[in-house]
Amino acid sequence: MTEGAVRRGCGVADLADDYDVIVVGAGPAGLSAATTLAGLKARTLLVDENQAPGGQIYRAITVARSADRRRLGEDYWRGRGIAENFLRSEAEYAPATTAWSIQSVQDDTGRTIGQDVGLSSSGMARLIRAKQVVLATGALERPFPIPGWTLPGVMTAGSAQIALKTSGLIPSGKVVIAGTGPLLYLLAAQLIEAGAMVSAVLDTTPRENWLRAFRHAPGFLISPYLAKGLKLLGKVQRRTRVIRWVSALSAKGEGGLREVVWTAGGREHRMPADLLLLHQGVVPNVNFSNAAGCAHHWDEAQLTFRPQVDEWFASSVVGLSLAGDGAGIGGAEAAEIQGRIAGLGCASHLGLVAPVERDRLAAPLRRSLAQATRGRRFLDALYRPAEAFRVPQGPDTIVCRCEEISAGQIRASVSAGAVGPNQMKVFLRCGMGPCQGRLCGLTVTELIANERSKHPSEIGYYRLRFPVKPLKLRELAALPQTDTAKVAVLADLADTHHSTYVTERKSQ
């Protein structure tokens, strides 16, 4: 593929000291934001951890073949045009680069004049300044803590999809897919088309969800979701066994998965399995926006925390915008449109487009966004995960995989005085592992809320700090010794010293 005008940096050492805009994330939202900004003559840098553009939904799209098109579907192939448009733009592109911090920069009057973004690659780290930043960090799979989910042979559906898209890896043996949501059936269809032996799809969608979703049916019936959903369901039902109304689920085995046990219709069932793929929807990846200080609120429809953004997807932090599923789950098509709107908003702040022209360009995008999200309320209501699969009742079920903290330990910490996830850290290391709460954060919030008979919005989420991704000591040591870097390091040391002091005092 011809890369057009995009300049690829070999690493952070090749990047400039400052840009008009830094976009974090090369999924549909980030790609379209960067393309829009570069087209409006903003000096734009797109950074992403992966080697090629596409994000999760369009992963490896630039190297996909015609066989991948048949196997993964036309919705996946749509990402090729988005990636090609970006690669023809004037933006700069830094693949295999990790963004791990954002720090606001003020002038002498206290006015925010930009953001210093911490980037690292190839063993080197730098702080690069931008007048505007667009976070397009996408979504994470919702935690699915069931008994046995830490056994070898149990994976998330998303991880299997990554292996399929990037390396063409097809699972061998007996595969069981369990959970809820349209992506559950999409993955099943993709794996079946690729030749995997999918023994069954265990659908955990509660029966009562259909009644809850019914009032949103008019919008869904005229949405593009209907035809796509019926096609997927038909393909899966013709090729494998679909078991609905699953109300309990566990993975069994010694040293590895041997069988899947589930309850449906009031009876317990068992099935031998070599691989169990779990999925119960996706939620915004809020670690970056949380650590940056953006205001968040609890979204009752999607059962998750999401950042507060305005009509141009600007956050509560000056100079920081969010677009795509990281600002609320809406799907790939909606994410692409949001990225373009966010790009227009940033360009307007930079004075590159007049407000009147910005509004004119945004008008058709807003109409397209409304159409792309039509039917979303129906899907959110229908595929609302059951509480039994969000809040584990068994005391031995692992919640924090990194630190091996169980649901029983978390409930015990509440009895000992923990009123929220951050106070809980005085008693447990839950959320302090390498994933920094990505795999346990929502479960912890809902567990504590359940134990205290409170709403999740009253409990809150982890208070996160930078770096939001693992940073090697050699990369930290490679940071130029600027005044800004010294202040950042001293501030982190002060926070660490204060946290240690508080912990020691509470333990006395």
N, C-alpha and C positions, 0 to 999 in steps of 0.2 A: 504494500500500500504506500502511495506517495504521501509524505508527511507535510508537504506544502511549506508554509512559512513558519510553522512551529519550531522553536529552537529548544532542543533538549539539552538540559544541563547534565554534566557527568556527575555532579554532586553539588553539595551546598557551596563548595569553594568556587564554583563557576557562576554563582548567582550574584546579582547586583546587591548593593547595600539597601536599596529601598525600591518600592514599587507603588503604583497608585492603588492596586488591589492585589491581595493574595487570596486565592480560592483554595480551600482545603477539601479534597475529595474529588475523585474523577468518575463519579457515577453520573446519571443523567442530569441531576441538578447542577453539579459542579461543572460539567462539560458545557452545558448551555449557558451558565452564568459567565464562564470564562470567554466563550465564543462571543457572547453579546457585548461584553466589556471591551474585548480586543477590537471588535467591529466599530466601537464608538471611540477608539483611539486611546483607551486607558492602557497604561503600561501594566500588564496583567501577568501574574505568575500562578500557575496551577500546580499544586503539590499533591502527591498521592503515594501511599505505601506500596502499591502494586507496580509491577513492571510495565503494564500497559493500561490504557484507559478502558473504562466500562463499569467500574464498581462491581457490586455483587450481582445485580440483575443482568448486566451486560458483560459480565466477566469474560475476558479473552475474546471479545467480539472482533477485534482487529485481525486475529489469526484464525477465526472460525472458517470452516469449510462448508461446502454444500451439504455434506452429511450432517453437520451440526445443525444446519437450518431445518432439515427434516426432523431431526431428533428433538431439538429444543424449541421449535415453533417459531411462528412469524413474529410474535411479540418480542422474542429475544433478538431476532434478526433486525428489528427496527433500530436497535442500538447502533448498528453499523453506520447508518447515516449520521447519527448524532456525533459519533466519534470522528468520522471523516470530516465533518464540518469544523470540529475543533482543530483537527490536525492541519487544516488549511488556513487557520486563523493566524493572527500575528502574536498570539499569546506565547509566553514561555512556559515550558513544561518540565517539571522535576519529578520523574517517576522514582520508585524505590526510595522515597524520602518521607521521613516521619515528622509530622507536626506534633509537638509535645507541650507547647505553652503559648499563651497570648497574654501580653501585659500592656495595659493602656499607658500612653505617653502623654503627659501634660506640659503645657508651656508655663511660663512664670506666673500667669494669672490663674492657673488651675484648669484651663480649658483643654479638653482632649484634642490632640492634634494627630493622633495615629495610634497604631498598635505595633508592638514588637512581637514578632512570631518566632518561637523557637523551632528550628528545623535541624534535623540530623540525617546524615547518610554517609556510608562508607567510612565510618569511624570518626566523623567530624561533625561538630555542631556549631550553629551560628544563630544569632538573633538578627532577623531581617525586618525592616520597618515597612509598614504599609499604611496608607491613609485610610483604606477601607479593607475589611476582611469579610469574606463570605464562607461560612461553615456549611459544608454539604456532606456531613459525615454519615448520612444514611440511617439505616435501622439495624437493630439487633434482634435475634430470635428471642421471644419471651422465654424466661426460665420455665422449665417443665420438670419440677422436682418430684419424681416418683420413686418408690423403693427400687433400688437396683440401677438407677440411671447413671451411676458412676462405673458400672461394670464394663470391662473391655467388650466391645461388640455393640455398645449402645452409643449412638451419635445423634447429633441434631440433623434434621433434614437439610439444613443449609450447608453443612460441611460435606454431605454427600453430593450436593449440587456443585459445590466448588470443585471437588475432585473430578466430577463429570465434565465440567466446562473447561477446566484448565489442563487436565491431563488425559481426558477421555477414559477415566477409570470407572469401570462398571462393577458394582459389588457382586461377589460370587456367593453361592449358597442361598439359603432361604432368608428372604428379606421381608420384614414386617414394618409397615409405616403406620404410625399412630399419632392422633391428635385432631386438630380442627383448623379450619381456614382454607381458603381457595388454593393457597400455595401447596397444601398437602396433596391435593389432587393433581396439581401441575407437576410436582416432583414425581408422583407415582406414574403419570403418563410419560414423563421424560425417561425414567428408568426402564419402564416396560418397553418403550420404543428402542432403547439402547440395548435391550436383550437381557436385562436383569430378571431374576425369578422372584417376583413380588408375590408372596404367599397370601397376603391379606392387607387391606387398609382398615384400621380400627378407628372409626370416626367417634370422637368424644364430644361432638356438638350436643349440648343438652336439648332434649325434646322441647322444653318450654321456650327455647330461643326462637322457635318458629313463630310462636304467638307474639313475642316481643318485636320480631322483625316485620311482621305482617303490615303494621301501620306505615312502614316505609316502602312497601311494595310498589306503589305507583312510580316512584322515581327509579327504582331498580328495573322495572319492566321496560322502560324506554332508554335504559343505559346500555353501553357496550358490554357490560359485565354479563348480561343475561345469555347472549349467544355464546360467548366464550365459555361460560360456566357449564352450559348444557353440553357443549362439545367435549369438554374435559371429562365430565361425569360419564357421558356415554362411552368414551374411550376406555376409561378405567374400569367401569362396570362390565364391559365386554371381555376384559382381559384378566381380571382377578376378582377375588372375593372382597366385597365391601360389607363391613359389619358396623351397624349404626347403634346409637344410644349406649355407647360404652361408658360406664359410670365409675369404674375403678380399673387401675392398670398397674402392673409391676413387671420388672425384669428379674429373672431367676437364673442362678448358675453359680458354680464354684470356680473362681478364677476367670470367669468369662461367661458371656451370655449363652444359655442353653435353651430357655423357653420363655415365652411371653404369657403372662396370666392376666386375664381381664374378666370383668363382670358386665354382663348385658342381659336385660330381661330378668334380672333377679337371680341369675345363675352364673357360676364361675366356669370359665373356659380356659383351656391351655393349648398352646401351639408351639412346637419346636421352632427355634429361630437361630440363625447365625448372625443376623444383624437387625437391630431395632433402630429405626429412625424416628425421632420425636420432633413434633412441631405443633405449637399452638399459637400461631400468629407472630407478628413482629411488632416491635415498639421502637420509638425514637432512641437513637444513640445520643444520650444527653451528657455524657461525661465531660466533653470539651466545653459545651455551653454552660454546664453547671460550674466547672472550675473557673470559667471566665467571669462568673458573677451574673449571668443572665437570669432574669426573673423567670420562674417556671410555675405552672399550675397543674393541678390534677385533672386529667381529662376522663370524666366518668364514662363516656361512650367507649373509649379505647382502653380504659383501665390502666393508665400510665401517666407519668409526668411528661409534660411537653413545654418547650420554651414559649414565652409570650412574644408575639411578633405583630407588627403593624401591617398595613395593606401592601407595603413594599418589602415585607419580610425582614425589616430591621428589628433588632432585639432591643432590650432595655439598656444595653451597653452601647455607648456612642461609638459609631464606626464599625459595629459588628452586626452582620446580617446572617440569617439562617434560611436555608432553602432545602426542599426535598423532604424525605421521610424523617430527617433529623428534627424537623419542626412540626411533625405530626404525620401519621401514616396516611398516604393518599395514593400510592402506586407510582410506577415508573413514568407514565405519561404526565401525571400531575407534577411530578418532581421536575421533569424537563421544563415545563411551563413556568413553574415557580422560580427556577434558576434564571430564566430570561427576565422575569419581572424583577427579581432581586438585583440582577445586573443593571437594569434600567434605573432602579432606585439608587444604587451606588454611583452610577455615572452622573445622575442628577446632583448628588451631593458633591461630586468632584467638579461640577460646573461644565461637564462635557456635553450635556443635553439640557435644553431649557425645559422647565416644568410642563409647558404646553405641549411640546413635542414628545416628552416622556409619556404624558397621559394619552396622547394620540397613539403612540406605539403600543402602549399597554392595553388599550381597550379591547382589541381582538384577542389578546392573550387571556384576558380575564374571562371572556366568553368561552374560550376553549377550555380554560381551567374549570369553569362551572360545569361544562359538559363532561370533562374527564372525571370529575368527582361525583357526578350524578349516580346515585345508587350506592354510594359509600356508606350512608347511614344504615341501609339494609344489611350490608355485609358486616358492619361493626356490631349490629344487634344480633345477627344470626350466628356469627362466629365468636361471640363473647365466651371466653374460656370458663369452664365450670370452676367454682370456688375450690372444689376438692382437688383440682389439678394446679391451682395457683397457691393454695395455702395447705401445705402438707399437714395432715393430722397425726400421723405416726411419729413418735418422738425420735426414732432412729433414722428417719429419712434425712440424707445429707442435703443441706441448703447451700452452704459455701463450699464449693468443690476445691478451691485453692487451699483453704485452711482446714477442711474436713470438719466443718461445724454443722451439727444436726439441728433439726427443728426443735427438739427437746431442750437443747442448750440455749437456744435463742429465747424460748418461752421462760426458761429458768432465769435468764438475765433480766427479763421484765419483772419477774417476781422479786429480783434482787434490787430493783430500782431503776433499770434502764427505761426511759420514756420514749426513746427514739433510736434510730440506727446509729447516730453519732455517740450517744451516751453508752450504747451497747458495747462500743469498742473499748470501754474501760474494763469490761469483763471478758470480752472475746476478741479474737483477731478477724472476725467475720468482715469481709469486704476489704481487707488489707493485703490481699494476695496479688499476684501478677495481673489478674483481670480487673482489679480495682472496682469490684462490685458489679461488673457487667452481667455476670451470671447469677447474681444473688440479690441485687439491689431491690427489685420490685417484690420479690418473695419476702425479704426481710421487712419491708415496709408493711406489707399486708399481714404478715405473721404478728407483728407487734400491734397493729391496728386490731386484729382479731382478738388478741390476748387482752387488750385494754378496752375493748368494745368502743373503739374510736373509728372515725373515718380516716382513710389513708392520707387525705389532705392535712389532717391535724398531726399526723405522725412525721411526715416529711421524708426526705431522702438523705443519702450520704452527703456530707459536706466534702467535696472533692478539691484537691489541690494539684497544682502542676508539679512534676510532669505527669500528663495523663497517659502516657505510654512509657514503657521501660526505656531508660536512658543509660547507656554505658558510662562508666566512670571516665574512660578515655575520651568520650564525646563531651562530657561535662568539663573535663580538664582542658579540652581544646577550645572552649569558648574564649573569644577575645576578651581581654581584661579591660572592658570598658566600664565606665561608671555605672551604666545601667545593669551590666552583668554582676558587678560587685553588690549593688543594692539588692538584686534578685536573690543572690546566694545568701547574703546576710539575712534577708527577710525569711528565707526558708529555714536557716539555722535557728533564728529566733523562734519561729513556729515550732520547730522540733524540740527545742529546749523547753518551751512553755508546755507543750503536750506531755513531755517526759515528767516535768515537775508536777503537773496536775495529776498524772497517773500515780506517781509515787506518793503524793499527799493523800489521794483517795484510798490507797492500799494500806496506809498506816492506821 
